[in-house]
Amino acid sequence: MAAARLDRAERAWAVLYGVGRRRFYAFAQWTVEEPLVVEAPTVEELLDQMREAEVPRLGAAAQASAARSKNFEGRAA
């Protein structure tokens, strides 16, 4: 149940629970060079790992946004 709820809440991740290993797994659903999978024994730990894995992705998006803003400001001047 916890994995299914998290899977519905986290649109950028596919989340499942491995009964054999008793661990939660999250698979990134955005384009990456190598498959991105994080795993943890609890939902809380999995969420922490998911947020940590998103930092490079969000950082790149923020940099791209800043560059677009800078280009726009340069044209407006």
C-alpha positions as CSV (number, residue, x, y, z in Angstrom):
1,M,0.0,0.0,0.0
2,A,2.8,2.5,0.9
3,A,4.6,1.9,-2.4
4,A,1.4,2.3,-4.4
5,R,0.5,5.6,-2.6
6,L,4.0,6.9,-3.2
7,D,4.0,5.9,-6.8
8,R,0.8,7.9,-7.3
9,A,2.2,10.9,-5.5
10,E,5.6,11.0,-7.2
11,R,4.9,11.5,-10.9
12,A,8.6,11.7,-11.8
13,W,9.3,8.2,-10.3
14,A,8.0,4.7,-10.6
15,V,7.9,3.2,-7.1
16,L,7.5,-0.4,-6.0
17,Y,8.1,-2.6,-3.1
18,G,10.3,-5.8,-3.4
19,V,8.7,-8.4,-1.1
20,G,11.7,-10.8,-1.3
21,R,14.3,-8.1,-0.2
22,R,11.7,-6.1,1.8
23,R,12.9,-2.8,0.3
24,F,11.3,0.1,-1.6
25,Y,12.6,1.0,-5.0
26,A,12.2,4.1,-7.1
27,F,13.0,4.3,-10.8
28,A,13.5,7.8,-12.4
29,Q,11.0,8.5,-15.2
30,W,12.9,11.3,-16.8
31,T,15.6,11.1,-19.4
32,V,19.0,10.1,-17.9
33,E,22.2,8.7,-19.5
34,E,22.2,5.7,-17.1
35,P,19.2,4.1,-15.4
36,L,18.6,5.9,-12.1
37,V,17.3,3.6,-9.3
38,V,17.3,4.3,-5.6
39,E,16.3,1.8,-2.9
40,A,15.8,1.9,0.9
41,P,14.2,-0.2,3.6
42,T,11.6,2.6,4.6
43,V,9.5,5.1,2.7
44,E,11.1,7.9,4.6
45,E,14.6,6.9,3.5
46,L,13.5,6.3,0.0
47,L,12.0,9.8,-0.2
48,D,15.3,11.2,1.1
49,Q,17.2,9.4,-1.6
50,M,14.8,10.4,-4.3
51,R,15.2,14.1,-3.3
52,E,19.0,13.7,-3.3
53,A,18.9,12.1,-6.8
54,E,16.8,15.0,-8.1
55,V,19.3,17.7,-7.1
56,P,21.4,17.5,-10.2
57,R,18.3,17.5,-12.4
58,L,16.8,20.5,-10.6
59,G,20.1,22.3,-10.6
60,A,20.4,22.0,-14.4
61,A,16.8,23.2,-14.8
62,A,17.5,26.3,-12.6
63,Q,20.7,27.0,-14.5
64,A,18.8,26.8,-17.8
65,S,16.1,29.1,-16.4
66,A,18.6,31.6,-15.3
67,A,20.3,31.6,-18.7
68,R,17.0,32.2,-20.4
69,S,16.2,35.1,-18.1
70,K,19.6,36.6,-18.7
71,N,19.1,36.3,-22.5
72,F,15.7,37.9,-22.2
73,E,17.0,40.8,-20.1
74,G,19.8,41.4,-22.6
75,R,17.2,41.7,-25.4
76,A,15.0,44.0,-23.4
77,A,17.8,46.5,-22.8
